[in-house]
Amino acid sequence: MIVTPNVASEEDIDKLIMPDDLPNEQPTFKAYIEAKVFGKEGHIIQYYRQPMKSLTQYFLALMSIPLLGTYQNASTNQATGILTNILGLPNQLTNVAFGATIAWNWSIQLGSGTQTFSPSLNKLAAPIANGSGAGQLVYGAVSISYSGSSISISVTVTNNTSGGITVTEIGLTCTLGLFYSGNSSNTYNYLLSYDTFSQPITISAGASATFQITLSFSG
């Protein structure tokens, strides 16, 4: 996809998106990042869209849970190697009468730095914190929507500081929880993807922006 700045209205967006797939290419998995920047009056002033290319090993390990299950087999009642070696989950639960439930939440982290991608990356180069202090953005509630073949994760951030804030990197993050009987739990945090924007996105003082990551499946 191309990255297109300075869009006057949302009605123009569809006209500006151009596919970057090869002729007759029908990929079964696509992922892309969108960013909409709004001015102080709430009108969209810039729109960006580009492929998301950099999934980490933590994303692959997380996807192994619904695909492969959480234990090796009936005779080896232990977690699979990918869960213990990559996600750092326990090999076997002890002193837990009724087992545990696994659940996770996705979110989006923005940053102002850059770094070389590696499948083992576990954080952004320069994460932008949640707040109204210098260099910070106020993160709104994360929205996750599902369709028959895609999942979209989005968050709206607001710049409540007196200066512009530039976003250069974005990551899909995950908090995984093991919930036991008796209301106890353990939580783990992972970076599932890491990408830099092909051109920096500046959110001026008093302005806001919505960032969205979409995972799409077909075949």
C-alpha positions, 0 to 999 in steps of 0.5 A: 500500500502507499502512504498518503498524507494530507487527505482533506476528508474521509471520502477521499481515502478509498480513492487513494489506496492502491494495492501493492500485490503482484498480478494474480497473487492471492496471499492468504494472510495480510496485515496492514497499519492505518493512521488517521490524524485529526485536527483540533476541530475533529476533521481528518487532516492526514491518512496513512496506510502501509503493510505490516511486515514484522511479526515477532516470534511471540505472535507465532507462539501465541497463535500456536495455542489455538492451533496446537493446544497447550500441552504435548499429549495425553502421556506427556502432560506438559506445556509445548516447547514453544510455550515454555521457550518463547512465551516463558510459560510454566512447563507444568502447573503445580498445586492447582486443583482445577487447572488454569484458563488462558486469556489475552488482550491485545493493544497498540504501543506507539513510539518515537524511535527506530530500531532494526527488526528482529523476531526476538524484539520485546519492546519499542525503541522509544515507547511513548508513555500514556499521559499529558506530560512532555512527549506523552500521549493520552491513550484511549480505550482499545477497540477490537473488532472481528469479521468473518476473515479479519481482526482489527485492533485500534486505539485513539491517542490525544496530544494534550501537551503544548508541542507536537509529538512525532510517531515513528514506530508502532507495535501490536502488544499482548498481555496474556494471563493464566487464571487459576481457581481462587482468583489468583493469576499470573500475567505476561507481556509480549510484543507481537509486531514491530514496524516503523512508518515510512514517514513520521506521523506528527500529532500537533498540540491539541490534536488526536490520531487513531491507529489501527492494525488489521489482520486479514485471512483468506483462501 
